Amino acid sequence: MKKIYILPLVFLLSAVCVASAQQPGDASKQDAKADKAPAAVTIKANATPLELAKTTLAAHGGEKFKNAKTIVVRGSAELTAPNSAQTLPAAFAIIYAGDRYRFDIQAPPVVNFQQISNGDQTYSSMRGLSLPPLNRVGPAVLVNIETKDFVVSALPEKFKKKKGFRVTSPEGYYTDFIIDEKTALVKEYESSYEVSGQLVTTAVAVDKYRDVQGVLINEKFSQRLEFGQITSYASFKAKEITVNTEVKDDVFKIPN
């Protein structure tokens, strides 16, 4: 049962809508505006996929989103195992600083998971689990929409009645973004890729964003994960979100 619960959680690494940050910076005051209504934007009826992607990036903070030095997200989760109505409460923490990140999820005694990258090496407390790079799937790829070898294209046919676009990385990882036509914020996104020889599809629906120093970050969202014949669900709520605060180097130390 432990692996069934833990599997959706490790994909939270690509579920939080944050920038692919640069380097840790000095601590700064947090200007969190959790209840601020997103500003309305104008989206042209005939906008190209790239134009939609640029508008979406701007809605999420534009340059502030792209240049965030550190992002820390902590909160609670409710996990639902396949074919079960019972949920498992958990706590999570995600810390980003450039190519470095750390993800902790705990629901003692069932789950005690860590995944850490120091920029060169990646450690997972769950052996044999290999995830796509964080800057290749999920909303983090928005910062690369005008980067060489990243391709912005139209959504596939199954999303034909929705407004959005697809971003594909040089390695072939893709994310389909569905956006709100009034605010251009991402309201859903979906990615598929292989993990340990199995096709994994993860779909996220965002219920609420928080504005922290001009960067829009998922505060409340739900996730569906399909792994072979297994489908799991989880819901997440961030309680603490900070941007550009100092993060110590030892946070990203790989365990011996």
C-alpha positions as CSV (number, residue, x, y, z in Angstrom):
1,M,0.0,0.0,0.0
2,K,2.9,2.3,0.7
3,K,3.9,2.6,-3.0
4,I,0.3,3.1,-4.2
5,Y,0.0,6.1,-1.9
6,I,3.4,7.5,-2.5
7,L,3.4,7.4,-6.3
8,P,1.1,10.4,-6.9
9,L,3.1,12.4,-4.4
10,V,6.4,12.2,-6.1
11,F,4.8,13.8,-9.2
12,L,3.9,16.9,-7.1
13,L,7.4,17.9,-8.1
14,S,6.0,18.8,-11.5
15,A,2.6,19.9,-10.2
16,V,3.3,23.1,-8.4
17,C,3.1,26.1,-10.8
18,V,6.4,27.8,-10.1
19,A,9.3,29.3,-12.1
20,S,12.5,27.4,-12.9
21,A,14.5,29.6,-10.5
22,Q,18.0,30.9,-10.8
23,Q,20.2,31.1,-7.6
24,P,19.4,31.6,-3.9
25,G,19.1,35.2,-2.8
26,D,18.9,37.2,0.3
27,A,15.8,37.1,2.5
28,S,13.1,39.6,1.6
29,K,9.7,40.6,2.9
30,Q,6.9,38.5,1.4
31,D,4.1,40.4,-0.2
32,A,1.5,37.6,-0.2
33,K,-2.0,38.5,-1.5
34,A,-3.9,35.3,-1.3
35,D,-7.3,36.8,-1.9
36,K,-6.4,39.2,-4.7
37,A,-8.6,38.6,-7.8
38,P,-6.6,37.9,-11.0
39,A,-6.7,40.8,-13.5
40,A,-8.8,40.3,-16.6
41,V,-6.8,40.1,-19.9
42,T,-7.7,40.3,-23.5
43,I,-7.1,37.1,-25.5
44,K,-7.5,37.4,-29.3
45,A,-9.9,34.9,-30.8
46,N,-7.3,34.0,-33.4
47,A,-4.3,34.0,-31.1
48,T,-1.5,31.6,-32.1
49,P,-0.3,29.0,-29.6
50,L,2.9,31.1,-28.9
51,E,0.8,34.2,-28.3
52,L,-1.3,32.3,-25.8
53,A,1.8,31.0,-24.1
54,K,3.3,34.5,-23.8
55,T,0.0,35.9,-22.4
56,T,-0.1,33.0,-19.9
57,L,3.5,33.6,-18.8
58,A,2.7,37.3,-18.2
59,A,-0.4,36.4,-16.2
60,H,1.7,34.3,-13.9
61,G,4.2,37.0,-13.2
62,G,6.2,37.4,-16.4
63,E,9.8,38.4,-15.6
64,K,9.2,38.0,-11.9
65,F,8.1,34.4,-12.6
66,K,11.1,33.7,-14.7
67,N,13.7,35.3,-12.4
68,A,12.5,34.0,-9.0
69,K,15.6,32.9,-7.1
70,T,14.0,30.6,-4.6
71,I,10.4,29.3,-4.0
72,V,9.3,27.4,-1.0
73,V,5.9,25.7,-0.7
74,R,4.7,23.9,2.4
75,G,1.2,22.5,3.1
76,S,-1.1,19.5,3.5
77,A,-2.4,16.8,1.2
78,E,-5.1,14.2,1.1
79,L,-4.2,11.0,-0.8
80,T,-6.7,8.5,-2.2
81,A,-5.5,5.1,-3.2
82,P,-7.0,3.2,-6.2
83,N,-10.4,1.6,-5.6
84,S,-10.7,3.2,-2.2
85,A,-12.8,5.9,-0.7
86,Q,-10.4,6.4,2.3
87,T,-7.9,9.3,2.3
88,L,-4.5,9.5,3.9
89,P,-3.6,13.0,5.3
90,A,0.0,14.1,4.7
91,A,2.3,17.1,4.9
92,F,4.6,18.2,2.1
93,A,7.4,20.7,1.5
94,I,8.9,21.7,-1.8
95,I,12.0,24.0,-2.1
96,Y,13.3,25.3,-5.4
97,A,16.6,27.1,-6.0
98,G,17.8,27.1,-9.6
99,D,18.5,23.5,-10.7
100,R,18.4,22.4,-7.1
101,Y,15.2,21.2,-5.4
102,R,14.0,19.2,-2.4
103,F,10.7,17.5,-1.9
104,D,9.5,16.0,1.4
105,I,6.2,14.2,2.0
106,Q,5.3,12.6,5.3
107,A,2.3,10.7,6.5
108,P,3.8,8.5,9.3
109,P,4.0,5.6,9.5
110,V,2.8,4.9,5.9
111,V,4.8,7.5,3.9
112,N,8.2,9.1,4.6
113,F,9.6,10.2,1.2
114,Q,12.4,12.5,0.1
115,Q,13.7,13.5,-3.3
116,I,16.6,15.9,-3.5
117,S,18.7,17.3,-6.4
118,N,21.9,19.4,-5.7
119,G,22.0,20.4,-9.4
120,D,24.4,17.5,-10.3
121,Q,23.1,14.5,-8.5
122,T,19.5,13.4,-7.6
123,Y,18.6,11.3,-4.6
124,S,15.3,9.5,-4.0
125,S,14.4,7.5,-0.9
126,M,12.3,5.3,-3.2
127,R,14.8,3.3,-5.2
128,G,14.3,2.7,-8.9
129,L,12.1,5.8,-9.3
130,S,13.3,8.1,-12.1
131,L,11.4,11.4,-12.8
132,P,11.6,13.8,-15.7
133,P,13.7,16.9,-15.0
134,L,11.6,19.6,-13.3
135,N,12.2,22.1,-16.0
136,R,10.9,19.8,-18.7
137,V,7.3,19.1,-17.5
138,G,4.6,21.1,-15.8
139,P,4.3,24.9,-15.5
140,A,8.0,25.3,-15.1
141,V,8.4,25.0,-18.9
142,L,6.5,28.3,-19.3
143,V,9.8,30.1,-18.7
144,N,11.2,28.4,-21.8
145,I,8.5,29.2,-24.3
146,E,11.0,31.3,-26.4
147,T,14.0,29.1,-25.7
148,K,15.7,27.3,-28.6
149,D,14.5,23.8,-29.2
150,F,11.3,24.2,-27.0
151,V,8.3,24.0,-29.2
152,V,5.0,25.7,-28.6
153,S,2.1,24.2,-30.6
154,A,-1.6,23.8,-30.6
155,L,-3.4,21.5,-28.2
156,P,-4.2,17.9,-29.5
157,E,-7.7,17.2,-30.8
158,K,-9.1,15.9,-27.5
159,F,-8.9,19.5,-26.2
160,K,-10.4,21.1,-29.2
161,K,-13.1,22.9,-27.3
162,K,-10.7,24.4,-24.8
163,K,-8.3,27.4,-25.0
164,G,-4.6,26.5,-24.5
165,F,-1.4,25.3,-26.0
166,R,1.3,22.5,-25.8
167,V,4.9,23.0,-24.8
168,T,7.4,20.3,-25.8
169,S,11.0,20.1,-24.5
170,P,14.0,19.2,-26.6
171,E,13.8,15.7,-25.1
172,G,10.2,15.2,-26.2
173,Y,8.5,15.8,-22.8
174,Y,5.3,17.7,-23.3
175,T,2.7,19.5,-21.2
176,D,-0.7,20.5,-22.4
177,F,-2.0,23.7,-20.8
178,I,-5.7,24.7,-20.5
179,I,-6.1,28.4,-19.6
180,D,-8.8,30.6,-18.2
181,E,-10.1,32.7,-21.1
182,K,-10.7,35.7,-18.8
183,T,-7.4,35.7,-16.8
184,A,-5.0,33.6,-19.0
185,L,-4.0,31.7,-15.8
186,V,-3.4,28.0,-16.2
187,K,-6.5,26.1,-14.9
188,E,-5.6,22.6,-16.0
189,Y,-2.5,20.9,-17.4
190,E,-1.6,17.4,-18.4
191,S,1.6,15.5,-19.1
192,S,2.5,12.0,-20.1
193,Y,5.9,10.3,-20.0
194,E,7.5,7.0,-19.1
195,V,8.7,6.0,-15.6
196,S,10.5,2.7,-15.2
197,G,9.0,1.5,-18.5
198,Q,5.4,2.4,-17.7
199,L,3.4,5.2,-19.3
200,V,2.4,7.8,-16.7
201,T,-0.2,10.5,-17.2
202,T,-0.6,13.2,-14.7
203,A,-3.4,15.8,-14.8
204,V,-3.8,18.8,-12.5
205,A,-6.7,21.1,-11.9
206,V,-5.9,24.4,-10.1
207,D,-8.7,25.7,-7.8
208,K,-6.8,28.7,-6.4
209,Y,-3.7,30.8,-6.8
210,R,-1.7,32.9,-4.4
211,D,0.0,36.1,-5.4
212,V,3.4,36.2,-3.7
213,Q,5.6,39.2,-4.8
214,G,3.9,39.3,-8.1
215,V,4.3,35.5,-8.8
216,L,1.2,33.4,-9.1
217,I,1.6,30.0,-7.5
218,N,-0.8,27.1,-7.0
219,E,-2.3,27.3,-3.5
220,K,-5.1,24.7,-3.9
221,F,-5.2,22.0,-6.6
222,S,-6.1,18.4,-7.3
223,Q,-4.2,15.8,-9.3
224,R,-5.1,12.6,-11.1
225,L,-2.3,10.1,-11.8
226,E,-2.6,7.1,-14.2
227,F,0.2,4.6,-14.0
228,G,-0.6,1.5,-16.1
229,Q,-3.9,0.2,-14.9
230,I,-3.7,2.2,-11.6
231,T,-5.4,5.5,-11.2
232,S,-4.8,7.6,-8.0
233,Y,-6.1,10.9,-6.8
234,A,-4.7,13.6,-4.5
235,S,-5.7,17.1,-3.3
236,F,-3.2,19.6,-2.1
237,K,-3.4,22.9,-0.1
238,A,-0.4,25.1,0.4
239,K,-0.2,26.9,3.7
240,E,3.1,28.7,3.4
241,I,4.5,30.0,0.1
242,T,7.6,32.3,0.0
243,V,9.5,33.7,-2.9
244,N,13.1,34.9,-3.0
245,T,13.9,34.0,0.7
246,E,17.3,32.6,1.7
247,V,17.7,28.9,1.4
248,K,20.7,27.2,3.0
249,D,22.9,25.1,0.8
250,D,22.7,22.1,3.2
251,V,19.0,21.8,2.4
252,F,20.1,20.2,-0.9
253,K,22.8,17.9,0.6
254,I,22.5,14.4,-0.8
255,P,22.3,11.8,2.0
256,N,25.2,9.4,2.3
